[in-house]
Amino acid sequence: MSDDKTRGENEVGSTDLLALIDAEPYPEQWIFHDDGEWWVTTEWLVGPFAGRAFTASSKDEAAAQMVEYFNRHLGHDSIVGIVIRESGWPNLEMVREYTRAKSHVDSEANDQALPQSERPKL
């Protein structure tokens, strides 16, 4: 699936997925090169609790592994499966809107949090 030219109409290509992740805030947290390998993580979509990393010699290969992983979990009743389904996967435009809405909710929650000086001391 790493070859975007041979993918089907409803399949996500690794290049398109990488472009989506690159458009997220702080993409260097989700795509990075370390110890001679490219790492692409799912945390940008499913969060750190259910996050997983994929490694390969190229970003495209690691992203292709993620595409396969998301496709396998699409029908699962697991944290990953539920998030994948709710996000609209494999429609990347729906996934983009889902992450924007989620980011907005997280941002509002942070804005409403008590300042450090007003938090109760434990």
Order of alpha helices (4+ residues) and beta strands (2+ residues): alpha-beta-beta-alpha-beta-alpha-alpha-alpha
